[in-house]
C-alpha cells in the first residue's frame, strides 16, 4: 500500500478542492515552478529588478476564498517572523494582478531532499550535516513558539552551492499566538500519532518527523531515529538540541564503546593467561664442588653463603618399581587448560554482550 506524500488537513475542509485549470508555463517574466493537484497553492519564479524571487499564491479557483486567504496570510506571518540561515527568507505579502495575493520569498538554487534521496548518493557525512542543520532550524523555530508540523523531504531544500539546508513551506505550521486554522495538519507518513489523533501537540511532534527523516537518510543513526519515534512522546528526545547532540556524538560514543570492550578483553585475557600459566619448579643451584647455594638477588651486594652438603651415602640398588608421575602431571595440566579455556570463553561472552 502506497502512502501519499501530499500535505493536507487531517480533518478535511468543506471547501471544494478541485484542481486548478491549466495555465501557460511562462507568463512574461514569471515562470511556474510548482503546482500540484493536491495543493491549494502554486509557486512562481520571478526575475524582479535583476534578482530572482519566488511568489507563492493561491490557485485561481481558491483565490478569494476566505479560508484559503487566511491560510496564506497565516503562513506569511509565521515565515516573516523567522530569520535563520537554514530557513527560506520571507520578504513581503503583496498582490500581483495576474496572481492575486502572494508571499514574496527568497529564491533557493538547489534540489529537494526528496530528489537527493532518489539519487541514492547520500553518504553518512552529508546525512549528518543535513540532519544537524534541520535540527538547527527546528531549535530556532521552536524558540519562537512555532511548531512546523509538516517536516518531510520535499519541504527541505539543499543548495547546490555549499549543500546547505533551507526549510520551506510553513503552510501547515502553527503558533501559540494564532487563534485560526488550528486543525491538525501535515503529511500522514511523517506525522506523529498525537497529531493524527488531534491530541495535545507540542514541539515533540516535530521530533517524531525528524526521526522519520533520519530513517530514510541513514541507517547508521537508527538508534537516534528509534528514540525520536517512540509513541509515548514523554520518552522521545525533549527537543531538537538533544537530537543534534546525539547525532554529533554518535560516532564518538560507538568508538569509545569499542575501545572499552577491547581494553576489557585485554585486561581479562591477561588475567586468564596468568591464572593458566603453570608455576615454575625452583631447582637449587649446585656448584662445581658439590655445594648448594640458596637463591639470592643477583642485583644486590649480599654475598652468597655456601651450605655444606650432607655426606653422600652408599646407594644400593632397589627392586622397587617407581611409577612415572608424568601421566598425573599431564592430567593436572589438562584440568588447568580446560579451566583456563572456560574462563577465556566466559570473558569473550561478557565482552560480546557489552558490544551488543
Secondary structure by P-SEA (a helix, b strand, c coil): cccccccccccccccccccccccccccccbbbccccccccbbbbbbbcccbbbbbbbccccccccaaaaaaaaaaaaaaaacccccbbbbccccccccccbbbbbbbbccccaaaaaaaccccaaaaaaaaaaaaaaaaaaaaacccccccccccbbbbcccbbbbbcccccccccccccccccccccccccccccccccccaaaaaaaaaaaaaaccccaaaaaaaacccccccccccaaaaaaaaaaaaaaaaaaaaaaaaaaaaaaaaaaaaabbbbbbbbbbcccccccccccccccbbbbbbbccccccccccccccccaaaaaaaaaaaaaaaaaaaaaaaaaaaaaaac
